[in-house]
Amino acid sequence: MVLGWLLLLVAALPQGTTGVKECIFCELTDSSNCPGTHMHCGDDEDCFMGQGTSPGLSPIINKGCVRSTSCGREEPVTYQGVTYSLISTCCYGHLCNKGPIPAGSWMAGATSSLALDMLLLLLLY
């Protein structure tokens, strides 16, 4: 019974809150392929993927760690002399930003993770 409650507590925590979080880091680039390098985030940081747009130009991307309070914010960045509007989308798991920037919302992944956690709990009882 105690094990079940402990698993419930761990499953309820956002991924990445149980230890050092690693994220992928990529400088601003206009390439859709950004293999990046591993970096450690601070306690108050989450992994992010940023996509910047400027009228008439291809989008730019970057990845790394960002303070939780900056998630979802839009801010101007300059890349190769052009100012882009960059929106940072955060994710909350270990190396969660290593894939390509998704076309849809990251909430789909969070919902799937929650559903799998609930299934695990049901199987334990």
N, C-alpha and C positions, 0 to 999 in steps of 0.2 A: 504494500500500500504506500509506504514512504517512497519507494522507488518511482511509483506512478506519479506522485505529486512532484517529485524532483524533476522527472522528465517533462511534466506539464510546465513547470517553471522555466526550464531551459528552452522549451519549444515556444513559450510566450515571449521570450526575449528576442529583440531584433537580432538577426544574424550579425556576427561581428562584435557583439558586446561582451563576449566571453574571453577575450584575449587580445593580443596584438593583431591589428587588422593590416593586411597587405592589400595594396591596390596596384594597378598597372599605371605607369606614368608615360605620357607621350607629350612632347612639345606641340605647340600649335602646328598643324599641317593641313595641306589641302588634299592629302591622300586619304582614301577611304581605308587603306591598310595601315594600321598603326600597331605593330607588335609590342612596342614599349618595353620598359624594364619594371622590375618590382620595386615598390617603395613602401615604407612603413608609415601608417597614419598616426596622428596624435589621438589622444583620448576623445577629444571633441570634434574629430573629423570623420568624414565618410568618403567612400570612393565616389567619383563622379565621372561622367562623360559630358563633355561640352560640345555643342554644335553652334557654329557661328554662321550667320548669313549676311550677305550684302547684296543689294539689288543688282541683277545681271551677272553675278559671279557664282562660281561653284562654292559650296559650303566648305568650311574649315572645321576641324575637330581637335580636341585635346582631351587628355585623361589625367587623373591623379587623385590627390586627396584635397578636400576642401572643408572648411568649417561648416558644421551642420546648419548654421544660420544662413549660409549662402546658397543652400540647395534651392533650385528652382528660380533663382534670380536671373535677370537679364542684365548684362553689362557690356559696355563697349570694349573691344580689344582691337589692337592694330596688328595686322599681319601683312608683311611685304608692302607697307605704306598705305594699306587700305583699312578703314575702320569697319569692323564687323560687329553685329549684335550677337553676343554669345549667351546662350542659355545653358546653365549647368544642371544636369539631372543626376541626382544622387541615387545610389543603391547601397544596400546595407549588409553585404556578405563579403567573405574573404575572396579577393580577386574577382568580385562581381562585375567589374567594368572591363574585363579582358576581351569580350566579344565586340562585334561591330555595333555601331549605334543603332538601336532598334527603330523600326518605322513607327511602331505603336507605343503605348504606354508601358512603363516598367511595372505598373501595378499588376499586370497579368502574371508576372513571375512571382510577385509577393503573394498573390491569391493562391497560386499553385502550391507554393511552399507551405502556406497555412493549411491548405487542404490535406497535404501529405502529413503534416504534424498531427492533425486531428485524427487521421486514419491510424497513425502509429499509436496514439493514445487509446483508441477504441480496441485495437488488437491486444493491448496490454491488459485490458479488463475482461 
